Amino acid sequence: MSDKVKDATNTAQSACNDLLSKIINNNTAIRPCVVDGDEDDNYTVWLIIGVQEFCVTAYAGNLEESKWTQDLLARALIRLIEQER
C-alpha cells in the first residue's frame, strides 16, 4: 500500500473516530435505572437530539453492556449520516 493511500486511510479513520466521540458525548447518554426494585448496576441508553431525548433500551444491562450499546448506537448513526450524503 502506498504512503498516500495509508495517509488517506489514517485521515478517514481519524475523522470517523472524531465523529464517533462527538456523537457519544453529545447525542447519547447512559442513565441508571431501577429493575425489579434493584438499583445496583442497571442502566438505560438514550438518544439525544436537541431538546428531545429517546430511551432506546428498556434495560441495557450493567455499565459495560450499556457502553457497548451506546457505541453501537453511535456507529449506526454514523452509517445513517454517511448514507444521506
N, C-alpha and C positions, 0 to 999 in steps of 0.2 A: 504494500500500500504506500502510495507516495506521501510525502510530507504535507502537501496541500490538502489531500483527502483526509489525512489524520487531523490536521488543524481544523478543517471544516467540521469533521465529526465531533471533535472536542468542543468546538464552539456551540454546535447544536445541542450537545449533551448538557453543557453548562446552562444554556438558555432554558432547556427543559427542566433542569433541577431548580433554577431560579423561579420559574413559573410554579413548579410543584410546591416549593416552600411558601411562595406568596399565597397560593390557594389554601394550603393547610393553615397558614397563620391568619388569613383574612376572611376566608369563606367557609371554614369548618370549625366545629368545636366538639370537645368531649366533655360531657357533664355527668356527674354522679347521679344515680337513681336508686330507688328502693325496689327490690324484687322480693315479693312474698315476705315482707317485713324485715328483710335482711338489708342493712345499709352498707355493708362492707364489700368493697371491690366490685361494684356493679356500675356500669356506665352505658350511656347512650351517645350516639354520634349525630351531630346536627349540621345541616347545610345552612349557611347564612348568605343571603343576598340582600344587600341594603339593610332595610329595617325589618325584613321578613326572615323568619327562622323556621326551618322544617326539620323535625326529627326524622332521620332516615333509618333508624333502627329502633325496634321496640325495646330491645335489650342487646347490647353489643358484647357483653361479657366483661371480663376483667380489663384492667387498663391496657395491658399488652394487646389483647384482642381488639380493643377499641381503637388503638393506634393503627393497627393493621387495617381495620375497616376504614378509618379516616384516610389512610394513604390510598387505598383502592378507590375511594370516592374522589379524591383529588385527581388521580390518574384518569379516571373516567371523564371528569370534567375537562381535562386537557384534551383528551381524544375528541370530545364534543366540540371544543373550540377549534381544533385542527380541521375537523370535518366541515365546519361552517366557513372556513377561509376560502 
